[in-house]
Amino acid sequence: MKKFACAMLFALALTSPAFAQKMTSDDLKWINQCISDNKGEEGGTPDIIRAYCICMNEKMDDNETRSVTQWEKANPEAQQDCEKKAGWK
């Protein structure tokens, strides 16, 4: 049941207005790398980390070559905004 609930939440997140544009395989690559980079961070549940990484990826330019993890260090305001939106405390 937990897996179903998580799958539903992820599906709902993907259909939200923030996902009006189609995610590419490159987006997914960066989001998955961000999720991997943030595993084990204090307060970061899988759902929070996923929401955070999706938010950060959406803020980045499509031509960005740095990873989400590298980019967030240069953009602390975006990082704080996504932490807030994801519910990361």
MDAnalysis code that builds the backbone (N, CA, C; Angstrom):
import MDAnalysis as mda
import numpy as np

u = mda.Universe.empty(267, n_residues=89, atom_resindex=np.repeat(np.arange(89), 3), trajectory=True)
u.add_TopologyAttr("name", ["N", "CA", "C"] * 89)
u.add_TopologyAttr("resid", np.arange(1, 90))
u.add_TopologyAttr("resname", ["MET", "LYS", "LYS", "PHE", "ALA", "CYS", "ALA", "MET", "LEU", "PHE", "ALA", "LEU", "ALA", "LEU", "THR", "SER", "PRO", "ALA", "PHE", "ALA", "GLN", "LYS", "MET", "THR", "SER", "ASP", "ASP", "LEU", "LYS", "TRP", "ILE", "ASN", "GLN", "CYS", "ILE", "SER", "ASP", "ASN", "LYS", "GLY", "GLU", "GLU", "GLY", "GLY", "THR", "PRO", "ASP", "ILE", "ILE", "ARG", "ALA", "TYR", "CYS", "ILE", "CYS", "MET", "ASN", "GLU", "LYS", "MET", "ASP", "ASP", "ASN", "GLU", "THR", "ARG", "SER", "VAL", "THR", "GLN", "TRP", "GLU", "LYS", "ALA", "ASN", "PRO", "GLU", "ALA", "GLN", "GLN", "ASP", "CYS", "GLU", "LYS", "LYS", "ALA", "GLY", "TRP", "LYS"])
u.atoms.positions = np.array([
    [0.826, -1.193, 0.000],
    [0.000, 0.000, 0.000],
    [0.875, 1.264, 0.000],
    [2.007, 1.230, 0.747],
    [2.885, 2.389, 0.783],
    [3.454, 2.678, -0.601],
    [3.835, 1.625, -1.314],
    [4.392, 1.809, -2.648],
    [3.356, 2.436, -3.575],
    [2.109, 1.983, -3.452],
    [1.032, 2.543, -4.274],
    [0.826, 4.015, -3.951],
    [0.826, 4.350, -2.665],
    [0.635, 5.743, -2.259],
    [1.768, 6.616, -2.780],
    [3.000, 6.134, -2.683],
    [4.147, 6.895, -3.191],
    [4.053, 7.073, -4.704],
    [3.663, 6.026, -5.387],
    [3.518, 6.097, -6.843],
    [2.447, 7.119, -7.218],
    [1.357, 7.137, -6.480],
    [0.284, 8.092, -6.754],
    [0.743, 9.526, -6.506],
    [1.477, 9.737, -5.406],
    [1.979, 11.076, -5.121],
    [2.933, 11.541, -6.217],
    [3.790, 10.647, -6.663],
    [4.718, 11.001, -7.725],
    [3.954, 11.314, -9.005],
    [2.957, 10.517, -9.320],
    [2.149, 10.758, -10.521],
    [1.431, 12.100, -10.429],
    [0.908, 12.423, -9.265],
    [0.244, 13.714, -9.082],
    [1.227, 14.859, -9.234],
    [2.428, 14.664, -8.698],
    [3.451, 15.710, -8.818],
    [3.792, 15.952, -10.283],
    [3.834, 14.889, -11.061],
    [4.183, 15.020, -12.470],
    [3.091, 15.685, -13.287],
    [1.868, 15.702, -12.780],
    [0.769, 16.314, -13.511],
    [0.437, 17.714, -12.993],
    [1.206, 18.201, -12.044],
    [0.950, 19.530, -11.498],
    [1.355, 20.595, -12.520],
    [0.920, 21.838, -12.334],
    [1.270, 22.911, -13.264],
    [2.782, 23.093, -13.428],
    [3.541, 22.749, -12.406],
    [4.995, 22.886, -12.498],
    [5.567, 21.972, -13.575],
    [4.804, 20.966, -13.947],
    [5.261, 20.019, -14.952],
    [4.550, 20.230, -16.278],
    [4.187, 21.465, -16.554],
    [3.495, 21.759, -17.807],
    [4.365, 21.392, -19.002],
    [5.680, 21.548, -18.847],
    [6.553, 21.110, -19.912],
    [6.957, 19.665, -19.680],
    [7.209, 18.988, -20.754],
    [7.548, 17.572, -20.690],
    [8.956, 17.388, -20.143],
    [9.102, 16.431, -19.238],
    [10.423, 16.109, -18.720],
    [11.158, 15.268, -19.755],
    [12.416, 15.596, -19.950],
    [13.240, 14.862, -20.905],
    [14.067, 13.806, -20.165],
    [14.715, 12.950, -20.916],
    [15.592, 11.955, -20.303],
    [16.753, 12.650, -19.599],
    [17.174, 13.813, -20.112],
    [18.227, 14.577, -19.455],
    [17.755, 15.109, -18.105],
    [16.503, 15.602, -18.049],
    [15.936, 16.053, -16.770],
    [15.947, 14.912, -15.764],
    [15.486, 13.756, -16.203],
    [15.430, 12.604, -15.296],
    [16.810, 12.194, -14.809],
    [17.789, 12.294, -15.697],
    [19.167, 11.965, -15.309],
    [19.629, 12.882, -14.186],
    [19.409, 14.187, -14.341],
    [19.848, 15.145, -13.326],
    [19.057, 14.998, -12.034],
    [17.763, 14.760, -12.148],
    [16.942, 14.568, -10.947],
    [17.401, 13.333, -10.188],
    [17.638, 12.237, -10.896],
    [18.108, 11.013, -10.229],
    [19.468, 11.210, -9.581],
    [20.353, 11.979, -10.226],
    [21.655, 12.258, -9.622],
    [21.487, 13.096, -8.364],
    [20.604, 14.077, -8.415],
    [20.317, 14.914, -7.249],
    [19.765, 14.069, -6.101],
    [18.851, 13.169, -6.415],
    [18.281, 12.286, -5.386],
    [19.391, 11.461, -4.750],
    [20.267, 10.908, -5.565],
    [21.386, 10.120, -5.062],
    [22.312, 10.969, -4.191],
    [22.596, 12.192, -4.631],
    [23.480, 13.090, -3.877],
    [22.893, 13.486, -2.526],
    [21.566, 13.504, -2.413],
    [20.926, 13.983, -1.185],
    [20.447, 12.880, -0.252],
    [20.617, 11.628, -0.638],
    [20.225, 10.526, 0.253],
    [21.003, 10.637, 1.557],
    [20.290, 10.463, 2.640],
    [20.933, 10.512, 3.945],
    [21.034, 11.895, 4.550],
    [20.620, 12.911, 3.816],
    [20.645, 14.269, 4.375],
    [19.578, 14.377, 5.464],
    [19.913, 15.080, 6.513],
    [19.001, 15.227, 7.642],
    [17.681, 15.843, 7.205],
    [16.580, 15.195, 7.580],
    [15.242, 15.681, 7.279],
    [14.768, 15.348, 5.879],
    [15.599, 14.660, 5.109],
    [15.260, 14.375, 3.724],
    [14.650, 13.004, 3.532],
    [13.331, 12.939, 3.571],
    [12.657, 11.686, 3.258],
    [12.698, 11.496, 1.743],
    [12.470, 10.298, 1.243],
    [12.482, 10.109, -0.216],
    [11.535, 11.054, -0.957],
    [10.345, 11.272, -0.437],
    [9.385, 12.172, -1.105],
    [9.860, 13.618, -1.086],
    [10.433, 14.053, 0.029],
    [10.929, 15.426, 0.136],
    [12.105, 15.631, -0.803],
    [13.027, 14.674, -0.822],
    [14.195, 14.789, -1.695],
    [13.766, 14.822, -3.156],
    [12.839, 13.964, -3.521],
    [12.354, 13.937, -4.911],
    [11.730, 15.282, -5.286],
    [10.868, 15.810, -4.416],
    [10.215, 17.096, -4.692],
    [11.247, 18.214, -4.790],
    [12.224, 18.185, -3.918],
    [13.290, 19.193, -3.925],
    [14.066, 19.141, -5.245],
    [14.466, 17.946, -5.649],
    [15.266, 17.792, -6.862],
    [14.487, 18.174, -8.116],
    [13.217, 17.845, -8.143],
    [12.383, 18.238, -9.283],
    [12.273, 19.760, -9.340],
    [12.059, 20.385, -8.206],
    [11.970, 21.849, -8.142],
    [13.273, 22.482, -8.618],
    [14.397, 21.986, -8.133],
    [15.690, 22.546, -8.529],
    [15.923, 22.374, -10.025],
    [15.592, 21.213, -10.545],
    [15.772, 20.965, -11.972],
    [14.924, 21.929, -12.804],
    [13.715, 22.220, -12.339],
    [12.836, 23.139, -13.058],
    [13.391, 24.564, -13.052],
    [14.128, 24.931, -12.018],
    [14.686, 26.279, -11.932],
    [15.914, 26.452, -12.824],
    [16.564, 25.354, -13.144],
    [17.793, 25.412, -13.935],
    [17.479, 25.617, -15.415],
    [18.355, 26.312, -16.104],
    [18.243, 26.506, -17.545],
    [18.453, 25.168, -18.248],
    [17.776, 24.972, -19.353],
    [17.913, 23.724, -20.105],
    [19.324, 23.493, -20.627],
    [20.096, 24.552, -20.772],
    [21.456, 24.426, -21.291],
    [22.512, 24.334, -20.191],
    [22.072, 24.233, -18.942],
    [23.002, 24.137, -17.813],
    [23.805, 22.846, -17.917],
    [25.096, 22.948, -17.659],
    [25.958, 21.766, -17.730],
    [26.355, 21.244, -16.355],
    [26.146, 22.060, -15.322],
    [26.473, 21.607, -13.967],
    [25.354, 20.720, -13.439],
    [25.704, 19.841, -12.501],
    [24.692, 19.018, -11.847],
    [23.839, 19.907, -10.949],
    [22.699, 19.388, -10.528],
    [21.832, 20.125, -9.600],
    [22.627, 20.456, -8.343],
    [23.382, 19.497, -7.853],
    [24.163, 19.683, -6.624],
    [25.181, 20.805, -6.788],
    [25.840, 20.875, -7.926],
    [26.795, 21.960, -8.176],
    [26.073, 23.287, -8.341],
    [24.963, 23.271, -9.066],
    [24.226, 24.491, -9.361],
    [23.631, 25.103, -8.101],
    [23.137, 24.255, -7.194],
    [22.476, 24.782, -6.001],
    [23.438, 25.580, -5.129],
    [24.710, 25.204, -5.122],
    [25.692, 25.929, -4.311],
    [25.891, 27.354, -4.807],
    [25.724, 27.566, -6.100],
    [25.861, 28.899, -6.688],
    [24.550, 29.679, -6.670],
    [23.469, 29.026, -6.278],
    [22.143, 29.655, -6.298],
    [21.395, 29.366, -4.993],
    [21.882, 29.934, -3.882],
    [21.276, 29.626, -2.581],
    [19.812, 30.050, -2.450],
    [19.400, 31.093, -3.164],
    [17.999, 31.510, -3.077],
    [17.087, 30.462, -3.693],
    [17.493, 29.887, -4.814],
    [16.714, 28.813, -5.441],
    [16.692, 27.587, -4.528],
    [17.824, 27.295, -3.919],
    [17.910, 26.163, -3.001],
    [16.934, 26.343, -1.838],
    [16.926, 27.505, -1.243],
    [16.030, 27.764, -0.116],
    [14.570, 27.697, -0.535],
    [14.253, 28.226, -1.713],
    [12.880, 28.183, -2.211],
    [12.426, 26.737, -2.413],
    [13.268, 25.926, -3.016],
    [12.899, 24.526, -3.256],
    [12.823, 23.728, -1.959],
    [13.699, 24.023, -1.022],
    [13.613, 23.359, 0.288],
    [12.257, 23.651, 0.915],
    [11.849, 24.903, 0.840],
    [10.563, 25.311, 1.420],
    [9.413, 24.618, 0.710],
    [9.431, 24.639, -0.628],
    [8.356, 24.013, -1.398],
    [8.282, 22.503, -1.165],
    [9.428, 21.877, -0.952],
    [9.471, 20.424, -0.754],
    [9.134, 20.039, 0.691],
    [9.119, 21.016, 1.592],
    [8.829, 20.717, 2.991],
    [10.057, 20.251, 3.768],
    [11.228, 20.601, 3.279],
    [12.482, 20.183, 3.929],
    [12.769, 21.140, 5.069],
    [12.943, 20.593, 6.247],
    [13.218, 21.428, 7.429],
    [14.577, 21.129, 7.974],
])
